[in-house]
Amino acid sequence: MGRQTYGNIAGLAAATTAVLLAATGCSVPDGVGAASGGPDAKGRTPASSSAPPSRGGGAPAPDADGRLPGLPGTSLARTQLAGLKVAPQRSMTGYSRDRFPHWAEQGENCNTREAVLERDGSDVRRDGECRAVSGTWVSVYDGRTVTKASGLDIDHMVPLANAWRSGADGWTQEKRKAFANDLTHPQLLAVSAVTNRSKGDQGPDEWQPPSRTYWCTYARAWTSVKSTYGLTVTPAEKAELVRMLDTCGN
């Protein structure tokens, strides 16, 4: 049996995420997924959106918005933001990254990290264990071009610790695993390790991408993830998201 393409990986991940979210009572808001240009519930990409490069192929990387599945438009993001519950951050008591199992297997030696590296890069080539051995990635947070996978981190748009403080402390382990490996919503992105580590677990009120041109996309993605998973925002976080969405223009 041949190695699976990213489309098959994304389809499996989408189906797994859908089952886990359904089992844990987490709904997906209207307009997120296929309706907003990302893969639908079965991981299929609409013809009008940018398809990810196939394994080992030479297709150019999608544009910044095309990398993130389920990314809402500005209007929908504003509606989602208005609907988020505003509350103080909860305690970090009991938190551990182990409470969010990652990276999950996605089939034939591939895991979530490798799936994102393939999706976000161009000319990505892998070894027999699905590890990226060459390719080119542009880190949208800071505009850096990276040619070694070791120089990249897979950023959780809403960091695991931030999610814990805003509602994930009450989730099941299965739901936290779905969150940490979500290839269906705009939660995972390959970026330079230096920017990911400068971000840490900070919210938009504490850290913004160095590249201001990415603020619009960042705010739409952050808001969408928090809305999808029913997470809360602080007053300062919400105010900054409004400011960042204002950079989207018309």
matplotlib code that plots the C-alpha trace (Angstrom):
import matplotlib.pyplot as plt

x = [0.0, 1.4, 2.0, -1.1, -1.2, -1.9, -5.5, -6.0, -4.2, -6.4, -9.5, -8.6, -7.8, -11.0, -13.1, -11.3, -11.8, -15.4, -16.1, -14.2, -15.9, -19.3, -18.6, -17.5, -20.3, -18.2, -20.0, -18.6, -20.2, -21.8, -19.5, -16.4, -14.9, -16.0, -18.2, -15.2, -12.8, -11.2, -11.7, -15.3, -16.1, -14.7, -11.4, -12.3, -11.0, -13.4, -12.2, -12.1, -9.6, -5.8, -5.1, -2.1, 1.0, 1.1, 3.8, 7.1, 5.5, 6.7, 3.5, 4.1, 3.0, -0.5, -0.8, -1.0, -4.8, -4.8, -2.6, -5.3, -8.3, -11.6, -10.4, -13.5, -13.9, -13.7, -17.4, -17.9, -14.9, -16.4, -19.7, -17.9, -15.9, -19.0, -20.4, -17.4, -17.9, -15.7, -14.2, -10.9, -8.3, -8.6, -5.9, -3.0, -3.4, -3.2, -1.9, 0.6, 1.3, 0.8, -2.9, -3.0, -1.6, 0.3, 1.5, -1.2, -0.5, -2.2, -1.4, 1.6, 4.2, 3.0, 1.9, 0.2, 3.5, 4.5, 1.1, 1.4, 4.9, 3.8, 0.8, 2.6, 5.8, 6.8, 8.9, 8.7, 10.3, 10.2, 12.1, 10.6, 9.5, 7.5, 10.1, 10.6, 14.2, 14.0, 11.7, 11.1, 8.8, 8.0, 7.1, 4.2, 4.7, 8.0, 8.6, 11.6, 12.4, 13.3, 14.9, 15.3, 12.3, 14.4, 14.1, 10.3, 7.8, 4.1, 2.3, -1.0, -2.8, -4.5, -1.7, -2.4, -1.8, -4.0, -6.8, -6.4, -6.9, -9.9, -12.0, -10.0, -9.2, -12.8, -12.5, -12.0, -8.6, -10.1, -11.3, -7.9, -6.2, -8.6, -7.7, -4.0, -4.1, -6.8, -6.2, -9.7, -9.8, -7.2, -5.3, -2.0, 0.6, 4.3, 6.3, 9.9, 10.9, 12.1, 8.7, 6.8, 8.9, 8.7, 4.9, 4.8, 1.3, 0.5, -2.7, -3.1, -3.1, 0.4, 1.9, 1.3, 3.1, 6.1, 4.7, 1.8, 0.4, -0.5, -2.6, -5.8, -5.4, -4.1, -7.1, -9.6, -7.9, -7.6, -11.2, -12.4, -10.6, -11.9, -15.5, -15.2, -14.2, -16.3, -13.3, -13.4, -11.6, -10.4, -11.5, -8.0, -7.8, -11.1, -10.1, -6.9, -8.7, -11.0, -8.0, -6.3, -9.5, -9.7, -6.5, -8.4, -9.8, -12.9]
y = [0.0, 3.4, 6.2, 8.4, 11.9, 14.9, 14.9, 11.4, 12.5, 15.6, 13.5, 11.0, 13.9, 15.7, 12.6, 11.9, 15.4, 15.4, 12.2, 13.5, 16.9, 15.2, 12.8, 15.7, 18.1, 20.6, 22.0, 23.7, 27.1, 27.7, 29.1, 27.3, 24.6, 24.1, 27.2, 29.4, 27.8, 25.1, 21.3, 20.1, 17.6, 14.8, 16.6, 17.5, 20.8, 22.8, 23.4, 27.2, 27.0, 26.5, 22.8, 21.7, 20.3, 16.6, 14.6, 15.1, 17.4, 20.7, 22.8, 26.2, 26.8, 28.3, 31.9, 32.8, 32.5, 29.3, 27.5, 27.6, 25.4, 26.8, 30.4, 32.6, 35.9, 39.1, 39.6, 36.1, 36.5, 39.7, 37.9, 35.0, 37.4, 39.2, 35.8, 34.8, 34.7, 37.3, 36.0, 36.2, 33.5, 30.4, 28.8, 26.9, 24.3, 20.8, 21.9, 19.9, 19.6, 15.9, 16.7, 17.6, 14.5, 15.4, 14.8, 12.1, 9.5, 10.2, 7.0, 5.2, 6.7, 10.2, 12.4, 15.8, 17.7, 16.1, 16.8, 20.5, 20.7, 19.3, 21.5, 24.7, 24.1, 23.8, 21.1, 19.1, 15.7, 13.0, 9.9, 6.5, 7.5, 10.5, 13.0, 16.2, 16.0, 19.0, 21.8, 25.5, 27.3, 30.9, 31.8, 34.1, 35.5, 37.1, 36.6, 34.3, 31.7, 28.4, 25.5, 22.9, 21.4, 21.6, 25.4, 25.2, 24.8, 23.9, 26.7, 26.1, 29.2, 29.2, 27.8, 24.8, 26.6, 29.5, 27.0, 25.4, 28.8, 29.6, 26.4, 23.3, 22.5, 21.0, 19.0, 15.3, 14.0, 13.0, 16.5, 18.0, 15.6, 16.7, 20.3, 19.7, 17.9, 19.8, 19.8, 20.9, 24.4, 27.2, 26.0, 24.7, 26.6, 25.9, 29.0, 29.8, 28.4, 31.7, 33.4, 30.5, 30.5, 34.3, 33.8, 31.1, 30.8, 34.5, 35.9, 38.6, 41.3, 40.2, 39.1, 39.9, 38.5, 40.7, 41.0, 43.4, 42.3, 39.0, 40.5, 40.3, 36.6, 35.9, 37.6, 35.7, 32.4, 33.0, 34.0, 31.1, 28.5, 30.0, 30.1, 26.5, 25.2, 27.4, 29.0, 32.3, 35.6, 38.2, 41.8, 42.8, 39.9, 40.8, 44.5, 43.6, 41.1, 44.0, 46.2, 43.5, 42.8, 46.5, 46.0, 43.7, 46.7, 46.4]
z = [0.0, -1.0, 1.5, 2.1, 0.7, 2.9, 1.7, 3.2, 6.4, 6.7, 6.0, 8.7, 11.1, 10.3, 10.9, 14.2, 15.3, 14.4, 16.4, 19.4, 19.4, 19.0, 21.8, 24.1, 23.2, 21.3, 18.3, 15.2, 14.4, 11.1, 8.5, 9.8, 7.6, 4.0, 3.9, 4.7, 2.3, 4.4, 4.3, 5.0, 7.7, 5.6, 4.9, 1.3, 0.0, -2.2, -5.8, -5.2, -2.3, -2.5, -2.3, -0.2, -2.1, -2.5, -0.7, -2.6, -5.2, -6.3, -5.9, -4.4, -0.8, -0.4, 0.5, 4.2, 4.4, 2.4, 4.9, 7.6, 7.1, 8.2, 8.5, 8.7, 6.8, 8.8, 9.2, 10.6, 12.9, 14.3, 14.9, 16.6, 18.8, 19.9, 21.0, 23.1, 26.9, 28.6, 31.8, 33.9, 33.2, 35.3, 37.4, 35.9, 38.7, 37.2, 33.9, 31.9, 28.2, 28.7, 29.3, 25.6, 23.8, 20.7, 18.0, 17.1, 14.5, 11.2, 9.4, 7.9, 10.2, 9.8, 12.7, 13.0, 12.9, 9.7, 8.1, 8.9, 7.6, 4.3, 4.1, 4.9, 2.8, -0.8, -2.4, 0.8, 0.6, 3.3, 4.3, 4.9, 8.4, 7.1, 8.4, 6.3, 5.0, 2.7, 1.7, 2.0, 4.4, 4.9, 8.5, 8.2, 11.7, 10.8, 7.1, 7.6, 5.0, 6.6, 4.7, 7.5, 9.4, 12.6, 12.4, 12.6, 15.4, 14.9, 16.7, 18.4, 17.4, 20.8, 23.0, 25.2, 28.4, 27.3, 26.4, 29.9, 31.5, 29.4, 29.8, 28.7, 32.3, 32.4, 29.2, 28.8, 27.7, 24.3, 23.7, 24.6, 22.2, 19.4, 20.2, 20.2, 16.8, 15.0, 11.2, 10.4, 12.0, 12.0, 15.0, 13.7, 11.7, 10.9, 11.9, 12.8, 16.2, 17.4, 17.0, 18.4, 21.5, 21.9, 21.8, 24.4, 25.9, 25.6, 24.3, 21.6, 24.3, 25.3, 22.0, 18.3, 15.2, 14.4, 10.9, 11.2, 7.8, 9.4, 12.3, 10.4, 9.7, 13.2, 14.9, 12.6, 13.4, 17.1, 17.4, 15.3, 17.5, 20.7, 19.2, 17.9, 21.3, 23.5, 25.2, 27.1, 26.4, 28.9, 28.4, 27.3, 24.9, 23.3, 23.0, 21.2, 18.9, 17.9, 17.2, 15.1, 13.1, 12.3, 10.3, 7.9, 5.9, 3.7]

ax = plt.figure().add_subplot(projection="3d")
ax.plot(x, y, z, "-o")
ax.set_aspect("equal")
plt.show()
